[in-house]
Amino acid sequence: MNSWLVSPPVVFLIVLGLLFGLNRLFRPLAFRSDKNEPGCCKSYACGESNYAGNSQPDYSLFFPFAFFFTLAHVATLIMTTIPFIDAGVLVMAGLYITGGILGLYVLLRK
């Protein structure tokens, strides 16, 4: 496994060369648009030409779920990878999990 072929820079260059070659190979099959067509660079949505893009998505509910997901999965990762060396490690993990539960309580209370 000490071969220079498996070093990250060499593998990166090999994959980059392969992808460049595939790009050149399949270029004739790619779609090409004519920039001179009327309306080719205007926005388009749902059958409406010249859509102004007035939609403003609301992410207010996304962040609590993302935070919950992060806390739950990090807490699970911590609990499953705790080395059972002595009581101090278990107390530290317990405090960490208690902090995570407190954070979830603050997040999910109404």
SENU-353343 format. One line per 5 residues: number of its first residue (from 1); their letters; for each residue x, y, z of N, C-alpha, C. Coordinates in steps of 0.1 Angstrom, whole numbers. Each point is the difference from the previous one (the first is absolute). Example, Ala and Ser with C-alpha at 12.3 -4.5 7.8 and 13.67 -1.06 7.14 Angstrom:
# residues 2
1	as	132/-57/78/-9/12/0/9/12/0  -4/11/-7/9/11/0/-8/11/8
//
This chain:
# residues 110
1	mnswl	8/-12/0/-8/12/0/9/13/0  13/-2/-1/8/12/0/3/4/-14  -8/-3/-9/2/3/-14/-4/15/-2  7/7/-9/-2/14/-3/-13/2/-8  -5/-11/-6/-12/1/-8/-13/2/9
6	vsppv	1/-4/12/-12/2/9/1/12/9  10/9/-3/1/12/8/-11/10/-5  -6/8/9/-11/8/-4/2/10/-12  12/6/-1/1/9/-12/1/-8/-13  6/-12/0/0/-7/-12/-13/-6/-4
11	vfliv	-8/-5/10/-13/-5/-3/-9/12/-5  1/12/6/-7/11/-4/3/4/-15  12/0/-3/4/3/-14/-5/-11/-10  0/-12/4/-5/-11/-8/-15/1/-3  -7/3/11/-15/1/-1/-3/13/-8
16	lgllf	8/11/2/-3/12/-7/3/-2/-15  10/-8/-4/3/-3/-14/-11/-8/-6  -5/-11/8/-11/-8/-5/-12/8/-3  -4/9/10/-12/8/-2/2/10/-11  11/5/-2/3/10/-11/-2/-8/-14
21	glnrl	5/-12/0/-1/-8/-12/-15/-4/-3  -7/-3/11/-15/-3/-2/-7/12/-5  4/12/5/-6/13/-4/2/2/-15  12/-2/-5/4/1/-14/-8/-10/-9  -1/-12/6/-6/-11/-8/-15/2/-2
26	frpla	-7/5/10/-15/2/-1/-4/14/-3  9/9/-3/-3/14/-4/-9/0/-12  2/-8/-10/-10/1/-12/-14/-4/4  -2/-7/10/-14/-4/4/-7/11/9  8/10/5/-6/10/9/-9/9/-7
31	frsdk	-10/5/8/-9/10/-6/7/14/-1  -2/6/-11/5/14/-2/-11/9/-4  -1/11/7/-10/10/-3/5/11/-9  -8/6/-7/4/11/-9/-3/13/8  10/7/3/-1/12/8/-8/11/-7
36	nepgc	-3/-1/-13/-7/10/-8/-15/-2/1  -5/-11/6/-14/-2/0/-7/10/10  -11/5/-4/-7/10/9/-4/-7/13  3/6/11/-4/-5/13/8/-11/5  12/-3/-6/8/-11/5/6/2/14
41	cksya	3/12/3/6/3/13/-9/6/10  -13/0/-2/-10/5/9/-4/-11/10  -5/3/12/-4/-10/9/-13/-6/-4  -3/-12/4/-12/-8/-4/-4/-9/12  -13/0/3/-4/-8/11/-15/-3/-2
46	cgesn	-4/-13/0/-14/-4/1/-8/5/-12  6/0/-12/-7/4/-12/-1/15/-1  5/8/9/-1/14/-1/14/5/-6  -2/8/-10/13/6/-5/3/13/8  12/3/2/5/11/7/-5/0/15
51	yagns	2/-11/6/-4/-1/14/10/8/9  -6/8/8/8/10/8/7/-6/12  -4/-12/4/7/-6/11/-4/6/13  -13/2/3/-5/6/12/-1/-9/11  3/-13/-2/-2/-10/11/11/2/10
56	qpdys	-4/1/13/10/1/11/-2/-12/9  8/-10/-1/-2/-12/8/2/4/15  -7/-6/9/1/2/14/7/-12/6  12/3/5/8/-11/7/-1/0/15  -10/7/5/-1/1/15/-2/-14/6
61	lffpf	-7/-9/-7/-2/-14/6/11/-9/-4  9/4/-9/10/-9/-4/11/-1/10  4/11/6/12/1/9/-3/-8/13  -12/1/6/-2/-8/12/2/-15/-3  -6/-5/-11/2/-14/-4/14/-4/-3
66	affft	8/9/-6/14/-2/-3/8/-1/13  -4/9/10/7/0/12/-3/-12/8  -13/-5/0/-4/-12/7/8/-12/-6  0/0/-13/7/-11/-7/15/-1/4  6/12/0/14/1/4/3/-5/14
71	lahva	-8/5/9/1/-3/14/-2/-15/3  -11/-5/-6/-3/-14/2/11/-10/-6  5/4/-11/10/-9/-6/14/1/6  3/12/4/13/2/7/-1/-7/14  -11/1/7/-1/-6/13/0/-16/-2
76	tlimt	-6/-5/-10/1/-14/-3/14/-4/-3  7/8/-8/14/-4/-3/9/0/12  -2/10/9/7/1/12/-3/-12/9  -12/-4/1/-4/-11/9/5/-13/-5  1/-2/-13/5/-13/-5/15/-1/-1
81	tipfi	7/11/1/14/0/-1/7/3/13  -7/0/11/6/3/13/9/-12/4  13/3/3/8/-11/5/-3/-2/15  -3/-12/4/-3/-3/14/13/-2/8  7/11/3/13/-1/7/-2/2/15
86	dagvl	-7/10/4/-3/2/14/-12/8/1  -4/3/13/-12/7/3/0/15/-5  12/6/-1/1/14/-4/-5/2/-15  4/-10/-8/-5/1/-14/-15/-1/-1  -5/-9/8/-15/-2/-1/-7/12/6
91	vmagl	6/7/10/-7/12/5/1/11/-10  11/1/-7/2/11/-10/-10/-3/-12  -2/-12/-4/-10/-4/-10/-14/3/5  -3/-3/12/-13/3/6/-3/15/0  10/8/3/-2/14/0/-2/5/-14
96	yitgg	7/-6/-9/-2/4/-14/-14/-3/-5  -5/-12/3/-13/-4/-4/-11/8/7  3/3/13/-10/9/7/-1/14/-7  12/5/-4/0/13/-7/-8/-1/-14  2/-11/-6/-7/-2/-13/-15/-1/2
101	ilgly	-5/-7/11/-14/-1/3/-5/13/4  7/8/8/-4/14/3/-1/8/-12  9/-1/-10/-1/8/-12/-12/-4/-8  -3/-13/-1/-12/-5/-7/-13/5/7  0/1/13/-11/5/8/-3/15/-4
106	vllrk	11/7/1/-1/15/-3/-5/1/-15  5/-8/-9/-4/1/-14/-14/-4/-2  -5/-10/6/-14/-5/-3/-11/5/9  3/8/10/-10/5/9/-8/11/-7  -12/1/3/-9/10/-7/-3/12/9
//
